[in-house]
Amino acid sequence: MSASTKPSIVFAHGLWADGSCYSKVIPTLQQEGHEVVSAQNTLDTLEGDVDAVSRALARVSNPAILVGHSWGGFVITAAGTDDRVAGLVYINALGPDAGETAQDLIAKYDPPALFSHLDVEDGRIWISKDGISHFCGDLPEQEQQLVWATQGAPPADLLATAKTDSPAWKSKPSWYIVGKQDHAINPELQRFMAKRMDATTVETDTSHVPMLSNPALVLDVIRTAAKTVQSS
């Protein structure tokens, strides 16, 4: 990589979202000279979501930084062992160790409030209308309703079955954003995972979606990761 080349950025989204959840940070990163792709994950299987990230990596130059929100953290933990990946950024995200399921992680601390506001229909999990405030309650009401209307719906068993054997954070530098008002992933669990991966950690007084409610902070963390990777 030449001194003037900036790392590419590949995003992975969470369970009740799509790639557009990064719409408040992508344009700025593009304007600053990064190649950016936000993978569209099917949320059907971990393997399928890892494949989507791998395809996104093929669309940008190397090296790349993977950025994962929520379930997207699980995805980049599995996908990040790819040689094209130089760093990992976790946003209120799951960062499993080998053999851990998302359910294993969530069970380590008090269950988050959102989990009392989920509906299961036809084997898929949806956020109920009265639960969206527990997902993105620091957004304006109109934005909350947009997030609810565009949500994805993972299979009901995904959190209990998906595992990875080789966590990328054990071999790649990592950064972690903790949302202190998160009702979807317990902030104490976030701190536990960030400490375990020895991640550079930043805390913010936001809900589960800081890339929407505090995009400036998320941009700063991604910039820091990119500069660190570039200088190394």
C-alpha positions in Angstrom: 0.0 0.0 0.0 1.4 3.4 -1.0 1.6 6.2 1.6 -1.3 8.0 -0.1 -3.6 5.0 -0.4 -6.3 4.7 2.3 -7.7 1.4 3.5 -11.0 0.3 2.2 -14.0 0.0 4.5 -16.5 -2.9 4.4 -19.5 -2.8 6.6 -21.6 -5.6 7.9 -25.1 -4.9 9.4 -27.1 -6.4 12.2 -30.1 -8.6 12.5 -32.9 -6.0 12.1 -31.3 -3.8 9.5 -29.8 -3.7 6.1 -26.7 -2.1 4.5 -28.3 1.4 4.5 -28.0 1.6 8.3 -24.6 3.1 7.6 -26.0 5.8 5.3 -24.8 8.6 7.7 -21.2 7.6 7.6 -20.6 6.2 4.1 -20.7 9.5 2.2 -18.1 11.1 4.4 -15.8 8.1 4.2 -16.1 8.1 0.4 -15.4 11.9 0.2 -12.3 11.3 2.4 -10.9 8.9 -0.2 -11.9 5.4 1.1 -13.4 2.7 -1.1 -16.6 1.7 0.8 -19.0 -1.2 0.4 -21.8 -2.1 2.8 -22.6 -5.8 2.5 -26.2 -6.8 2.2 -26.5 -9.8 4.5 -29.4 -12.2 4.1 -29.4 -12.9 7.9 -30.3 -16.6 7.1 -27.0 -18.2 8.2 -23.6 -17.0 9.5 -22.0 -18.7 6.5 -24.2 -16.8 4.1 -23.4 -13.5 5.8 -19.7 -14.2 5.8 -19.9 -15.0 2.1 -21.6 -11.6 1.5 -18.7 -9.8 3.3 -16.2 -11.8 1.3 -17.9 -10.7 -1.9 -17.8 -7.1 -0.7 -14.1 -7.4 0.0 -13.6 -8.5 -3.6 -15.1 -5.2 -4.8 -12.6 -3.0 -3.0 -8.8 -2.7 -2.8 -6.7 -4.1 -0.1 -6.1 -3.8 2.8 -9.6 -3.3 4.2 -11.2 -2.7 7.6 -14.3 -4.6 8.5 -16.9 -2.7 10.5 -19.7 -4.7 12.2 -22.8 -3.5 14.1 -24.6 -5.9 16.5 -24.8 -9.3 14.7 -22.5 -7.8 12.2 -19.8 -8.1 14.8 -20.3 -11.9 14.8 -20.0 -11.8 11.0 -16.7 -9.8 10.9 -15.3 -12.0 13.7 -15.7 -15.0 11.3 -15.0 -13.1 8.1 -12.0 -11.1 9.4 -9.5 -13.9 9.2 -9.3 -13.1 5.4 -5.9 -11.9 4.5 -7.4 -8.8 2.9 -8.6 -7.6 6.3 -6.2 -5.5 8.3 -8.5 -4.3 11.2 -11.9 -4.7 12.8 -14.3 -2.1 14.2 -17.1 -3.3 16.4 -20.2 -1.0 17.0 -22.3 -2.2 19.9 -21.4 -5.6 18.4 -21.1 -9.3 19.3 -17.5 -10.5 19.3 -17.6 -14.3 20.1 -14.8 -16.5 21.1 -14.3 -19.9 19.4 -17.4 -22.1 19.9 -19.6 -19.4 21.5 -23.1 -18.7 20.2 -24.7 -15.3 20.4 -27.1 -16.8 22.9 -24.1 -17.9 25.0 -22.9 -14.3 25.1 -26.3 -12.7 25.8 -26.9 -15.0 28.7 -23.7 -13.8 30.5 -25.6 -10.7 31.7 -29.1 -9.5 32.4 -31.3 -9.8 29.3 -31.6 -6.5 27.4 -35.1 -4.9 27.4 -35.5 -5.3 23.6 -35.8 -9.1 24.0 -39.2 -8.6 25.7 -40.5 -6.8 22.6 -39.8 -9.4 19.8 -42.3 -11.3 17.7 -41.7 -14.7 16.2 -43.7 -15.3 13.0 -43.2 -18.1 10.5 -39.9 -19.0 12.2 -38.5 -15.4 11.9 -37.8 -12.8 14.7 -39.2 -9.3 14.3 -39.1 -6.2 16.5 -42.6 -5.4 17.7 -44.0 -1.9 17.1 -43.7 -1.1 20.8 -40.1 -2.3 20.9 -38.5 0.0 18.4 -37.7 2.6 21.1 -35.6 -0.1 22.8 -33.6 -0.4 19.6 -33.1 3.2 18.5 -34.9 5.3 21.1 -32.4 8.2 20.7 -33.5 8.9 17.1 -36.4 11.2 16.2 -39.7 9.4 16.0 -39.8 9.5 12.2 -36.4 7.9 12.0 -37.4 5.2 14.5 -40.4 4.3 12.4 -38.2 4.1 9.3 -35.9 1.7 11.1 -38.9 -0.4 12.1 -40.3 -0.4 8.6 -37.1 -1.5 7.0 -36.0 -4.1 9.5 -34.7 -7.5 8.5 -35.9 -10.7 10.2 -33.5 -13.5 11.1 -34.5 -17.1 11.6 -35.4 -17.8 15.2 -32.5 -20.3 15.8 -29.7 -18.1 14.4 -28.6 -16.8 17.8 -28.5 -20.2 19.3 -26.7 -22.2 16.6 -24.2 -20.0 14.7 -20.5 -20.4 15.8 -17.1 -19.6 14.6 -13.9 -21.6 15.1 -11.3 -18.8 14.5 -12.2 -15.4 15.9 -10.5 -12.7 13.8 -10.0 -10.4 16.8 -7.3 -12.8 18.1 -5.1 -11.9 15.2 -6.3 -8.5 13.9 -6.3 -5.1 15.7 -9.7 -4.2 17.0 -11.7 -1.1 18.0 -15.0 -1.2 20.0 -17.7 1.3 20.5 -19.8 0.7 23.6 -23.3 2.2 23.6 -24.0 3.0 27.3 -27.8 3.3 26.7 -28.1 0.1 24.6 -31.3 -1.9 25.3 -30.4 -4.6 22.7 -26.9 -5.7 23.8 -26.2 -5.2 27.5 -23.4 -2.5 27.8 -21.7 -4.7 30.4 -21.5 -7.5 27.9 -20.1 -5.0 25.4 -17.4 -4.0 27.8 -16.6 -7.7 28.6 -16.2 -8.5 24.9 -14.1 -5.4 24.2 -11.8 -6.1 27.1 -11.4 -9.7 26.1 -10.4 -8.8 22.6 -8.0 -6.1 23.9 -9.8 -3.6 21.7 -9.3 0.1 21.7 -12.6 1.1 23.3 -14.7 4.2 23.2 -18.0 4.7 25.1 -20.9 6.8 24.0 -24.1 7.8 25.6 -26.3 6.3 22.8 -28.8 3.6 22.1 -28.0 0.5 20.0 -27.4 2.5 16.8 -24.7 5.1 17.3 -23.9 5.1 13.6 -27.4 6.7 13.2 -27.5 8.8 16.5 -23.9 9.8 16.8 -22.3 9.3 13.4 -19.5 11.8 14.1 -18.1 9.5 16.8 -18.4 6.4 14.7 -16.5 8.2 11.9 -13.8 9.2 14.3 -13.2 5.6 15.4 -13.2 4.3 11.9 -10.7 7.1 10.9 -8.5 6.1 13.8 -8.5 2.5 12.8 -7.8 3.4 9.2 -4.8 5.6 10.2 -3.4 2.9 12.4 -3.7 0.3 9.7 -2.2 2.6 7.1 0.8 3.6 9.3 1.6 -0.1 10.1 
